[in-house]
Amino acid sequence: MVYNETSASIFSVEVLNRYRGKGYGKKLVVEAINRAKYKGSSLLELNTETDNTVANSLYKSLGFELKGFKDHFNNYIKVL
């Protein structure tokens, strides 16, 4: 993650194939949310491929809102 004064950005979340479907991706993102809050961020941003249905569903389930597209990726924002 990268932090600035008021926000944070997640650049990559990846789980090895053999560990997918076991909740590790969700745990990673929840931990990122908690760390961003701890650092005083009021906003968390991430991007994902438009056709990555698993990631898109995960981010929406964790309260991220699709705000549009950024460099051909879905751009999600979560207010903390």
PDB file with one MODEL, atoms N, CA, C and O in Angstrom:
MODEL        1
ATOM      1  N   MET A   1       0.845  -1.169   0.000  1.00  0.00           N
ATOM      2  CA  MET A   1       0.000   0.000   0.000  1.00  0.00           C
ATOM      3  C   MET A   1       0.884   1.223   0.000  1.00  0.00           C
ATOM      4  O   MET A   1       2.020   1.218   0.476  1.00  0.00           O
ATOM      5  N   VAL A   2       0.313   2.267  -0.555  1.00  0.00           N
ATOM      6  CA  VAL A   2       0.971   3.565  -0.556  1.00  0.00           C
ATOM      7  C   VAL A   2       0.047   4.538   0.155  1.00  0.00           C
ATOM      8  O   VAL A   2      -1.158   4.567  -0.096  1.00  0.00           O
ATOM      9  N   TYR A   3       0.622   5.330   1.040  1.00  0.00           N
ATOM     10  CA  TYR A   3      -0.144   6.290   1.817  1.00  0.00           C
ATOM     11  C   TYR A   3       0.267   7.704   1.437  1.00  0.00           C
ATOM     12  O   TYR A   3       1.427   7.958   1.115  1.00  0.00           O
ATOM     13  N   ASN A   4      -0.693   8.623   1.477  1.00  0.00           N
ATOM     14  CA  ASN A   4      -0.366  10.038   1.479  1.00  0.00           C
ATOM     15  C   ASN A   4      -1.080  10.639   2.682  1.00  0.00           C
ATOM     16  O   ASN A   4      -1.533   9.897   3.554  1.00  0.00           O
ATOM     17  N   GLU A   5      -1.189  11.920   2.753  1.00  0.00           N
ATOM     18  CA  GLU A   5      -1.727  12.560   3.954  1.00  0.00           C
ATOM     19  C   GLU A   5      -3.154  12.134   4.305  1.00  0.00           C
ATOM     20  O   GLU A   5      -3.475  11.984   5.484  1.00  0.00           O
ATOM     21  N   THR A   6      -4.009  11.938   3.309  1.00  0.00           N
ATOM     22  CA  THR A   6      -5.412  11.662   3.612  1.00  0.00           C
ATOM     23  C   THR A   6      -5.959  10.387   2.987  1.00  0.00           C
ATOM     24  O   THR A   6      -7.097  10.011   3.267  1.00  0.00           O
ATOM     25  N   SER A   7      -5.185   9.719   2.154  1.00  0.00           N
ATOM     26  CA  SER A   7      -5.707   8.525   1.490  1.00  0.00           C
ATOM     27  C   SER A   7      -4.626   7.469   1.336  1.00  0.00           C
ATOM     28  O   SER A   7      -3.446   7.713   1.589  1.00  0.00           O
ATOM     29  N   ALA A   8      -5.063   6.292   0.915  1.00  0.00           N
ATOM     30  CA  ALA A   8      -4.153   5.179   0.682  1.00  0.00           C
ATOM     31  C   ALA A   8      -4.584   4.466  -0.594  1.00  0.00           C
ATOM     32  O   ALA A   8      -5.745   4.537  -0.996  1.00  0.00           O
ATOM     33  N   SER A   9      -3.639   3.782  -1.221  1.00  0.00           N
ATOM     34  CA  SER A   9      -3.927   3.015  -2.430  1.00  0.00           C
ATOM     35  C   SER A   9      -3.356   1.616  -2.302  1.00  0.00           C
ATOM     36  O   SER A   9      -2.218   1.427  -1.870  1.00  0.00           O
ATOM     37  N   ILE A  10      -4.158   0.646  -2.683  1.00  0.00           N
ATOM     38  CA  ILE A  10      -3.700  -0.739  -2.768  1.00  0.00           C
ATOM     39  C   ILE A  10      -3.267  -0.961  -4.210  1.00  0.00           C
ATOM     40  O   ILE A  10      -4.046  -0.740  -5.138  1.00  0.00           O
ATOM     41  N   PHE A  11      -2.033  -1.395  -4.398  1.00  0.00           N
ATOM     42  CA  PHE A  11      -1.545  -1.604  -5.753  1.00  0.00           C
ATOM     43  C   PHE A  11      -1.705  -3.034  -6.242  1.00  0.00           C
ATOM     44  O   PHE A  11      -1.830  -3.264  -7.445  1.00  0.00           O
ATOM     45  N   SER A  12      -1.704  -3.991  -5.336  1.00  0.00           N
ATOM     46  CA  SER A  12      -1.828  -5.367  -5.787  1.00  0.00           C
ATOM     47  C   SER A  12      -2.258  -6.272  -4.635  1.00  0.00           C
ATOM     48  O   SER A  12      -1.766  -6.164  -3.511  1.00  0.00           O
ATOM     49  N   VAL A  13      -3.179  -7.154  -4.950  1.00  0.00           N
ATOM     50  CA  VAL A  13      -3.566  -8.235  -4.042  1.00  0.00           C
ATOM     51  C   VAL A  13      -3.566  -9.494  -4.884  1.00  0.00           C
ATOM     52  O   VAL A  13      -4.269  -9.580  -5.891  1.00  0.00           O
ATOM     53  N   GLU A  14      -2.776 -10.466  -4.470  1.00  0.00           N
ATOM     54  CA  GLU A  14      -2.721 -11.704  -5.232  1.00  0.00           C
ATOM     55  C   GLU A  14      -2.596 -12.887  -4.285  1.00  0.00           C
ATOM     56  O   GLU A  14      -1.840 -12.854  -3.314  1.00  0.00           O
ATOM     57  N   VAL A  15      -3.349 -13.925  -4.589  1.00  0.00           N
ATOM     58  CA  VAL A  15      -3.312 -15.152  -3.806  1.00  0.00           C
ATOM     59  C   VAL A  15      -2.937 -16.278  -4.761  1.00  0.00           C
ATOM     60  O   VAL A  15      -3.502 -16.393  -5.849  1.00  0.00           O
ATOM     61  N   LEU A  16      -1.987 -17.101  -4.354  1.00  0.00           N
ATOM     62  CA  LEU A  16      -1.572 -18.226  -5.184  1.00  0.00           C
ATOM     63  C   LEU A  16      -2.764 -19.141  -5.471  1.00  0.00           C
ATOM     64  O   LEU A  16      -3.654 -19.302  -4.635  1.00  0.00           O
ATOM     65  N   ASN A  17      -2.765 -19.731  -6.657  1.00  0.00           N
ATOM     66  CA  ASN A  17      -3.886 -20.577  -7.080  1.00  0.00           C
ATOM     67  C   ASN A  17      -4.280 -21.610  -6.036  1.00  0.00           C
ATOM     68  O   ASN A  17      -5.470 -21.810  -5.791  1.00  0.00           O
ATOM     69  N   ARG A  18      -3.320 -22.263  -5.423  1.00  0.00           N
ATOM     70  CA  ARG A  18      -3.652 -23.360  -4.482  1.00  0.00           C
ATOM     71  C   ARG A  18      -4.313 -22.857  -3.202  1.00  0.00           C
ATOM     72  O   ARG A  18      -4.871 -23.654  -2.448  1.00  0.00           O
ATOM     73  N   TYR A  19      -4.261 -21.536  -2.940  1.00  0.00           N
ATOM     74  CA  TYR A  19      -4.866 -20.975  -1.738  1.00  0.00           C
ATOM     75  C   TYR A  19      -6.141 -20.184  -2.016  1.00  0.00           C
ATOM     76  O   TYR A  19      -6.754 -19.653  -1.090  1.00  0.00           O
ATOM     77  N   ARG A  20      -6.539 -20.102  -3.274  1.00  0.00           N
ATOM     78  CA  ARG A  20      -7.736 -19.330  -3.616  1.00  0.00           C
ATOM     79  C   ARG A  20      -8.994 -20.036  -3.119  1.00  0.00           C
ATOM     80  O   ARG A  20      -9.052 -21.261  -3.021  1.00  0.00           O
ATOM     81  N   GLY A  21     -10.003 -19.212  -2.809  1.00  0.00           N
ATOM     82  CA  GLY A  21     -11.271 -19.747  -2.347  1.00  0.00           C
ATOM     83  C   GLY A  21     -11.290 -20.091  -0.862  1.00  0.00           C
ATOM     84  O   GLY A  21     -12.239 -20.706  -0.375  1.00  0.00           O
ATOM     85  N   LYS A  22     -10.248 -19.695  -0.147  1.00  0.00           N
ATOM     86  CA  LYS A  22     -10.156 -20.017   1.282  1.00  0.00           C
ATOM     87  C   LYS A  22     -10.236 -18.773   2.161  1.00  0.00           C
ATOM     88  O   LYS A  22     -10.030 -18.858   3.372  1.00  0.00           O
ATOM     89  N   GLY A  23     -10.529 -17.628   1.569  1.00  0.00           N
ATOM     90  CA  GLY A  23     -10.703 -16.415   2.346  1.00  0.00           C
ATOM     91  C   GLY A  23      -9.450 -15.588   2.570  1.00  0.00           C
ATOM     92  O   GLY A  23      -9.504 -14.574   3.266  1.00  0.00           O
ATOM     93  N   TYR A  24      -8.322 -15.995   1.999  1.00  0.00           N
ATOM     94  CA  TYR A  24      -7.084 -15.255   2.213  1.00  0.00           C
ATOM     95  C   TYR A  24      -7.102 -13.883   1.550  1.00  0.00           C
ATOM     96  O   TYR A  24      -6.583 -12.919   2.113  1.00  0.00           O
ATOM     97  N   GLY A  25      -7.683 -13.783   0.377  1.00  0.00           N
ATOM     98  CA  GLY A  25      -7.780 -12.483  -0.289  1.00  0.00           C
ATOM     99  C   GLY A  25      -8.591 -11.507   0.540  1.00  0.00           C
ATOM    100  O   GLY A  25      -8.212 -10.345   0.688  1.00  0.00           O
ATOM    101  N   LYS A  26      -9.685 -11.965   1.072  1.00  0.00           N
ATOM    102  CA  LYS A  26     -10.525 -11.116   1.916  1.00  0.00           C
ATOM    103  C   LYS A  26      -9.753 -10.675   3.157  1.00  0.00           C
ATOM    104  O   LYS A  26      -9.812  -9.508   3.543  1.00  0.00           O
ATOM    105  N   LYS A  27      -9.034 -11.599   3.780  1.00  0.00           N
ATOM    106  CA  LYS A  27      -8.246 -11.252   4.963  1.00  0.00           C
ATOM    107  C   LYS A  27      -7.199 -10.186   4.637  1.00  0.00           C
ATOM    108  O   LYS A  27      -6.975  -9.271   5.429  1.00  0.00           O
ATOM    109  N   LEU A  28      -6.563 -10.304   3.479  1.00  0.00           N
ATOM    110  CA  LEU A  28      -5.559  -9.311   3.068  1.00  0.00           C
ATOM    111  C   LEU A  28      -6.175  -7.926   2.894  1.00  0.00           C
ATOM    112  O   LEU A  28      -5.613  -6.928   3.344  1.00  0.00           O
ATOM    113  N   VAL A  29      -7.331  -7.874   2.239  1.00  0.00           N
ATOM    114  CA  VAL A  29      -7.969  -6.581   1.991  1.00  0.00           C
ATOM    115  C   VAL A  29      -8.501  -5.982   3.293  1.00  0.00           C
ATOM    116  O   VAL A  29      -8.389  -4.775   3.507  1.00  0.00           O
ATOM    117  N   VAL A  30      -9.073  -6.803   4.153  1.00  0.00           N
ATOM    118  CA  VAL A  30      -9.554  -6.303   5.448  1.00  0.00           C
ATOM    119  C   VAL A  30      -8.375  -5.744   6.246  1.00  0.00           C
ATOM    120  O   VAL A  30      -8.501  -4.693   6.874  1.00  0.00           O
ATOM    121  N   GLU A  31      -7.254  -6.422   6.229  1.00  0.00           N
ATOM    122  CA  GLU A  31      -6.071  -5.920   6.938  1.00  0.00           C
ATOM    123  C   GLU A  31      -5.600  -4.596   6.327  1.00  0.00           C
ATOM    124  O   GLU A  31      -5.195  -3.693   7.059  1.00  0.00           O
ATOM    125  N   ALA A  32      -5.647  -4.471   5.005  1.00  0.00           N
ATOM    126  CA  ALA A  32      -5.272  -3.220   4.351  1.00  0.00           C
ATOM    127  C   ALA A  32      -6.209  -2.085   4.770  1.00  0.00           C
ATOM    128  O   ALA A  32      -5.761  -0.964   5.009  1.00  0.00           O
ATOM    129  N   ILE A  33      -7.498  -2.375   4.858  1.00  0.00           N
ATOM    130  CA  ILE A  33      -8.475  -1.376   5.314  1.00  0.00           C
ATOM    131  C   ILE A  33      -8.135  -0.933   6.737  1.00  0.00           C
ATOM    132  O   ILE A  33      -8.122   0.262   7.032  1.00  0.00           O
ATOM    133  N   ASN A  34      -7.862  -1.889   7.610  1.00  0.00           N
ATOM    134  CA  ASN A  34      -7.541  -1.573   9.000  1.00  0.00           C
ATOM    135  C   ASN A  34      -6.258  -0.756   9.120  1.00  0.00           C
ATOM    136  O   ASN A  34      -6.187   0.171   9.927  1.00  0.00           O
ATOM    137  N   ARG A  35      -5.261  -1.090   8.335  1.00  0.00           N
ATOM    138  CA  ARG A  35      -4.002  -0.334   8.369  1.00  0.00           C
ATOM    139  C   ARG A  35      -4.191   1.081   7.844  1.00  0.00           C
ATOM    140  O   ARG A  35      -3.613   2.027   8.379  1.00  0.00           O
ATOM    141  N   ALA A  36      -4.988   1.225   6.809  1.00  0.00           N
ATOM    142  CA  ALA A  36      -5.247   2.568   6.276  1.00  0.00           C
ATOM    143  C   ALA A  36      -5.960   3.425   7.313  1.00  0.00           C
ATOM    144  O   ALA A  36      -5.646   4.605   7.473  1.00  0.00           O
ATOM    145  N   LYS A  37      -6.915   2.835   8.013  1.00  0.00           N
ATOM    146  CA  LYS A  37      -7.607   3.562   9.079  1.00  0.00           C
ATOM    147  C   LYS A  37      -6.629   3.949  10.184  1.00  0.00           C
ATOM    148  O   LYS A  37      -6.648   5.083  10.664  1.00  0.00           O
ATOM    149  N   TYR A  38      -5.783   3.016  10.584  1.00  0.00           N
ATOM    150  CA  TYR A  38      -4.804   3.259  11.639  1.00  0.00           C
ATOM    151  C   TYR A  38      -3.855   4.401  11.272  1.00  0.00           C
ATOM    152  O   TYR A  38      -3.467   5.201  12.124  1.00  0.00           O
ATOM    153  N   LYS A  39      -3.489   4.463   9.989  1.00  0.00           N
ATOM    154  CA  LYS A  39      -2.585   5.516   9.514  1.00  0.00           C
ATOM    155  C   LYS A  39      -3.298   6.855   9.356  1.00  0.00           C
ATOM    156  O   LYS A  39      -2.654   7.863   9.065  1.00  0.00           O
ATOM    157  N   GLY A  40      -4.617   6.882   9.543  1.00  0.00           N
ATOM    158  CA  GLY A  40      -5.368   8.123   9.453  1.00  0.00           C
ATOM    159  C   GLY A  40      -5.915   8.449   8.077  1.00  0.00           C
ATOM    160  O   GLY A  40      -6.343   9.575   7.825  1.00  0.00           O
ATOM    161  N   SER A  41      -5.904   7.474   7.193  1.00  0.00           N
ATOM    162  CA  SER A  41      -6.458   7.690   5.848  1.00  0.00           C
ATOM    163  C   SER A  41      -7.978   7.777   5.919  1.00  0.00           C
ATOM    164  O   SER A  41      -8.610   7.063   6.697  1.00  0.00           O
ATOM    165  N   SER A  42      -8.551   8.637   5.119  1.00  0.00           N
ATOM    166  CA  SER A  42     -10.003   8.753   5.076  1.00  0.00           C
ATOM    167  C   SER A  42     -10.589   8.108   3.818  1.00  0.00           C
ATOM    168  O   SER A  42     -11.807   8.041   3.653  1.00  0.00           O
ATOM    169  N   LEU A  43      -9.707   7.637   2.936  1.00  0.00           N
ATOM    170  CA  LEU A  43     -10.138   7.075   1.658  1.00  0.00           C
ATOM    171  C   LEU A  43      -9.156   5.986   1.254  1.00  0.00           C
ATOM    172  O   LEU A  43      -7.947   6.130   1.441  1.00  0.00           O
ATOM    173  N   LEU A  44      -9.674   4.906   0.705  1.00  0.00           N
ATOM    174  CA  LEU A  44      -8.838   3.818   0.195  1.00  0.00           C
ATOM    175  C   LEU A  44      -9.244   3.557  -1.245  1.00  0.00           C
ATOM    176  O   LEU A  44     -10.431   3.437  -1.549  1.00  0.00           O
ATOM    177  N   GLU A  45      -8.264   3.468  -2.124  1.00  0.00           N
ATOM    178  CA  GLU A  45      -8.517   3.305  -3.560  1.00  0.00           C
ATOM    179  C   GLU A  45      -7.795   2.064  -4.059  1.00  0.00           C
ATOM    180  O   GLU A  45      -6.714   1.723  -3.579  1.00  0.00           O
ATOM    181  N   LEU A  46      -8.406   1.394  -5.028  1.00  0.00           N
ATOM    182  CA  LEU A  46      -7.752   0.286  -5.714  1.00  0.00           C
ATOM    183  C   LEU A  46      -8.337   0.141  -7.106  1.00  0.00           C
ATOM    184  O   LEU A  46      -9.426   0.637  -7.393  1.00  0.00           O
ATOM    185  N   ASN A  47      -7.610  -0.535  -7.951  1.00  0.00           N
ATOM    186  CA  ASN A  47      -8.052  -0.795  -9.326  1.00  0.00           C
ATOM    187  C   ASN A  47      -7.974  -2.289  -9.582  1.00  0.00           C
ATOM    188  O   ASN A  47      -7.121  -2.981  -9.026  1.00  0.00           O
ATOM    189  N   THR A  48      -8.869  -2.782 -10.424  1.00  0.00           N
ATOM    190  CA  THR A  48      -8.833  -4.189 -10.799  1.00  0.00           C
ATOM    191  C   THR A  48      -9.297  -4.340 -12.240  1.00  0.00           C
ATOM    192  O   THR A  48     -10.000  -3.484 -12.777  1.00  0.00           O
ATOM    193  N   GLU A  49      -8.896  -5.425 -12.843  1.00  0.00           N
ATOM    194  CA  GLU A  49      -9.300  -5.682 -14.222  1.00  0.00           C
ATOM    195  C   GLU A  49     -10.817  -5.798 -14.293  1.00  0.00           C
ATOM    196  O   GLU A  49     -11.454  -6.346 -13.394  1.00  0.00           O
ATOM    197  N   THR A  50     -11.375  -5.280 -15.361  1.00  0.00           N
ATOM    198  CA  THR A  50     -12.832  -5.250 -15.490  1.00  0.00           C
ATOM    199  C   THR A  50     -13.437  -6.651 -15.533  1.00  0.00           C
ATOM    200  O   THR A  50     -14.578  -6.840 -15.109  1.00  0.00           O
ATOM    201  N   ASP A  51     -12.694  -7.632 -16.036  1.00  0.00           N
ATOM    202  CA  ASP A  51     -13.249  -8.985 -16.167  1.00  0.00           C
ATOM    203  C   ASP A  51     -12.885  -9.909 -14.999  1.00  0.00           C
ATOM    204  O   ASP A  51     -13.170 -11.105 -15.052  1.00  0.00           O
ATOM    205  N   ASN A  52     -12.269  -9.377 -13.964  1.00  0.00           N
ATOM    206  CA  ASN A  52     -11.921 -10.181 -12.791  1.00  0.00           C
ATOM    207  C   ASN A  52     -13.122 -10.206 -11.845  1.00  0.00           C
ATOM    208  O   ASN A  52     -13.186  -9.443 -10.881  1.00  0.00           O
ATOM    209  N   THR A  53     -14.059 -11.086 -12.137  1.00  0.00           N
ATOM    210  CA  THR A  53     -15.325 -11.114 -11.406  1.00  0.00           C
ATOM    211  C   THR A  53     -15.148 -11.454  -9.930  1.00  0.00           C
ATOM    212  O   THR A  53     -15.886 -10.942  -9.088  1.00  0.00           O
ATOM    213  N   VAL A  54     -14.183 -12.306  -9.607  1.00  0.00           N
ATOM    214  CA  VAL A  54     -13.957 -12.679  -8.211  1.00  0.00           C
ATOM    215  C   VAL A  54     -13.492 -11.465  -7.415  1.00  0.00           C
ATOM    216  O   VAL A  54     -14.028 -11.179  -6.345  1.00  0.00           O
ATOM    217  N   ALA A  55     -12.496 -10.753  -7.934  1.00  0.00           N
ATOM    218  CA  ALA A  55     -11.981  -9.563  -7.234  1.00  0.00           C
ATOM    219  C   ALA A  55     -13.041  -8.480  -7.157  1.00  0.00           C
ATOM    220  O   ALA A  55     -13.221  -7.864  -6.107  1.00  0.00           O
ATOM    221  N   ASN A  56     -13.744  -8.239  -8.251  1.00  0.00           N
ATOM    222  CA  ASN A  56     -14.782  -7.206  -8.251  1.00  0.00           C
ATOM    223  C   ASN A  56     -15.860  -7.509  -7.217  1.00  0.00           C
ATOM    224  O   ASN A  56     -16.325  -6.600  -6.529  1.00  0.00           O
ATOM    225  N   SER A  57     -16.259  -8.757  -7.099  1.00  0.00           N
ATOM    226  CA  SER A  57     -17.264  -9.143  -6.097  1.00  0.00           C
ATOM    227  C   SER A  57     -16.731  -8.967  -4.684  1.00  0.00           C
ATOM    228  O   SER A  57     -17.449  -8.511  -3.794  1.00  0.00           O
ATOM    229  N   LEU A  58     -15.477  -9.330  -4.483  1.00  0.00           N
ATOM    230  CA  LEU A  58     -14.872  -9.188  -3.162  1.00  0.00           C
ATOM    231  C   LEU A  58     -14.852  -7.728  -2.734  1.00  0.00           C
ATOM    232  O   LEU A  58     -15.268  -7.402  -1.622  1.00  0.00           O
ATOM    233  N   TYR A  59     -14.377  -6.852  -3.600  1.00  0.00           N
ATOM    234  CA  TYR A  59     -14.258  -5.441  -3.231  1.00  0.00           C
ATOM    235  C   TYR A  59     -15.630  -4.821  -2.952  1.00  0.00           C
ATOM    236  O   TYR A  59     -15.783  -4.042  -2.012  1.00  0.00           O
ATOM    237  N   LYS A  60     -16.611  -5.167  -3.762  1.00  0.00           N
ATOM    238  CA  LYS A  60     -17.967  -4.655  -3.520  1.00  0.00           C
ATOM    239  C   LYS A  60     -18.515  -5.168  -2.185  1.00  0.00           C
ATOM    240  O   LYS A  60     -19.179  -4.426  -1.460  1.00  0.00           O
ATOM    241  N   SER A  61     -18.241  -6.430  -1.860  1.00  0.00           N
ATOM    242  CA  SER A  61     -18.738  -6.997  -0.608  1.00  0.00           C
ATOM    243  C   SER A  61     -18.094  -6.342   0.615  1.00  0.00           C
ATOM    244  O   SER A  61     -18.653  -6.381   1.711  1.00  0.00           O
ATOM    245  N   LEU A  62     -16.916  -5.738   0.423  1.00  0.00           N
ATOM    246  CA  LEU A  62     -16.218  -5.065   1.518  1.00  0.00           C
ATOM    247  C   LEU A  62     -16.499  -3.563   1.556  1.00  0.00           C
ATOM    248  O   LEU A  62     -15.846  -2.817   2.286  1.00  0.00           O
ATOM    249  N   GLY A  63     -17.476  -3.131   0.761  1.00  0.00           N
ATOM    250  CA  GLY A  63     -17.897  -1.736   0.826  1.00  0.00           C
ATOM    251  C   GLY A  63     -17.215  -0.788  -0.134  1.00  0.00           C
ATOM    252  O   GLY A  63     -17.416   0.422  -0.037  1.00  0.00           O
ATOM    253  N   PHE A  64     -16.414  -1.295  -1.060  1.00  0.00           N
ATOM    254  CA  PHE A  64     -15.823  -0.439  -2.075  1.00  0.00           C
ATOM    255  C   PHE A  64     -16.882  -0.106  -3.115  1.00  0.00           C
ATOM    256  O   PHE A  64     -17.712  -0.950  -3.457  1.00  0.00           O
ATOM    257  N   GLU A  65     -16.853   1.106  -3.610  1.00  0.00           N
ATOM    258  CA  GLU A  65     -17.801   1.542  -4.637  1.00  0.00           C
ATOM    259  C   GLU A  65     -17.063   1.773  -5.943  1.00  0.00           C
ATOM    260  O   GLU A  65     -16.012   2.414  -5.975  1.00  0.00           O
ATOM    261  N   LEU A  66     -17.627   1.241  -7.016  1.00  0.00           N
ATOM    262  CA  LEU A  66     -17.055   1.452  -8.341  1.00  0.00           C
ATOM    263  C   LEU A  66     -17.285   2.897  -8.742  1.00  0.00           C
ATOM    264  O   LEU A  66     -18.427   3.346  -8.842  1.00  0.00           O
ATOM    265  N   LYS A  67     -16.203   3.624  -8.972  1.00  0.00           N
ATOM    266  CA  LYS A  67     -16.289   5.047  -9.308  1.00  0.00           C
ATOM    267  C   LYS A  67     -16.053   5.312 -10.776  1.00  0.00           C
ATOM    268  O   LYS A  67     -16.227   6.444 -11.227  1.00  0.00           O
ATOM    269  N   GLY A  68     -15.667   4.315 -11.528  1.00  0.00           N
ATOM    270  CA  GLY A  68     -15.420   4.514 -12.954  1.00  0.00           C
ATOM    271  C   GLY A  68     -14.231   3.691 -13.395  1.00  0.00           C
ATOM    272  O   GLY A  68     -13.921   2.648 -12.819  1.00  0.00           O
ATOM    273  N   PHE A  69     -13.580   4.176 -14.418  1.00  0.00           N
ATOM    274  CA  PHE A  69     -12.451   3.459 -14.997  1.00  0.00           C
ATOM    275  C   PHE A  69     -11.213   4.321 -14.953  1.00  0.00           C
ATOM    276  O   PHE A  69     -11.284   5.539 -15.120  1.00  0.00           O
ATOM    277  N   LYS A  70     -10.081   3.688 -14.730  1.00  0.00           N
ATOM    278  CA  LYS A  70      -8.804   4.384 -14.653  1.00  0.00           C
ATOM    279  C   LYS A  70      -7.779   3.517 -15.372  1.00  0.00           C
ATOM    280  O   LYS A  70      -7.462   2.416 -14.923  1.00  0.00           O
ATOM    281  N   ASP A  71      -7.271   4.013 -16.474  1.00  0.00           N
ATOM    282  CA  ASP A  71      -6.293   3.259 -17.268  1.00  0.00           C
ATOM    283  C   ASP A  71      -6.806   1.872 -17.649  1.00  0.00           C
ATOM    284  O   ASP A  71      -6.065   0.892 -17.571  1.00  0.00           O
ATOM    285  N   HIS A  72      -8.068   1.788 -18.058  1.00  0.00           N
ATOM    286  CA  HIS A  72      -8.718   0.550 -18.510  1.00  0.00           C
ATOM    287  C   HIS A  72      -8.965  -0.455 -17.375  1.00  0.00           C
ATOM    288  O   HIS A  72      -9.144  -1.645 -17.638  1.00  0.00           O
ATOM    289  N   PHE A  73      -8.976   0.000 -16.141  1.00  0.00           N
ATOM    290  CA  PHE A  73      -9.269  -0.840 -14.991  1.00  0.00           C
ATOM    291  C   PHE A  73     -10.464  -0.255 -14.246  1.00  0.00           C
ATOM    292  O   PHE A  73     -10.728   0.945 -14.314  1.00  0.00           O
ATOM    293  N   ASN A  74     -11.188  -1.131 -13.527  1.00  0.00           N
ATOM    294  CA  ASN A  74     -12.234  -0.632 -12.622  1.00  0.00           C
ATOM    295  C   ASN A  74     -11.556   0.122 -11.484  1.00  0.00           C
ATOM    296  O   ASN A  74     -10.585  -0.360 -10.901  1.00  0.00           O
ATOM    297  N   ASN A  75     -12.065   1.288 -11.179  1.00  0.00           N
ATOM    298  CA  ASN A  75     -11.520   2.107 -10.096  1.00  0.00           C
ATOM    299  C   ASN A  75     -12.490   2.094  -8.932  1.00  0.00           C
ATOM    300  O   ASN A  75     -13.616   2.576  -9.055  1.00  0.00           O
ATOM    301  N   TYR A  76     -12.064   1.547  -7.798  1.00  0.00           N
ATOM    302  CA  TYR A  76     -12.893   1.445  -6.609  1.00  0.00           C
ATOM    303  C   TYR A  76     -12.390   2.387  -5.526  1.00  0.00           C
ATOM    304  O   TYR A  76     -11.188   2.603  -5.370  1.00  0.00           O
ATOM    305  N   ILE A  77     -13.348   2.945  -4.778  1.00  0.00           N
ATOM    306  CA  ILE A  77     -13.050   3.836  -3.671  1.00  0.00           C
ATOM    307  C   ILE A  77     -13.824   3.343  -2.442  1.00  0.00           C
ATOM    308  O   ILE A  77     -14.980   2.935  -2.556  1.00  0.00           O
ATOM    309  N   LYS A  78     -13.188   3.383  -1.283  1.00  0.00           N
ATOM    310  CA  LYS A  78     -13.879   3.091  -0.021  1.00  0.00           C
ATOM    311  C   LYS A  78     -13.594   4.258   0.925  1.00  0.00           C
ATOM    312  O   LYS A  78     -12.441   4.584   1.206  1.00  0.00           O
ATOM    313  N   VAL A  79     -14.664   4.875   1.405  1.00  0.00           N
ATOM    314  CA  VAL A  79     -14.531   5.919   2.401  1.00  0.00           C
ATOM    315  C   VAL A  79     -14.364   5.231   3.748  1.00  0.00           C
ATOM    316  O   VAL A  79     -15.136   4.343   4.108  1.00  0.00           O
ATOM    317  N   LEU A  80     -13.352   5.650   4.478  1.00  0.00           N
ATOM    318  CA  LEU A  80     -13.031   5.001   5.760  1.00  0.00           C
ATOM    319  C   LEU A  80     -13.593   5.784   6.937  1.00  0.00           C
ATOM    320  O   LEU A  80     -13.417   5.382   8.087  1.00  0.00           O
TER     321      LEU A  80
ENDMDL
END
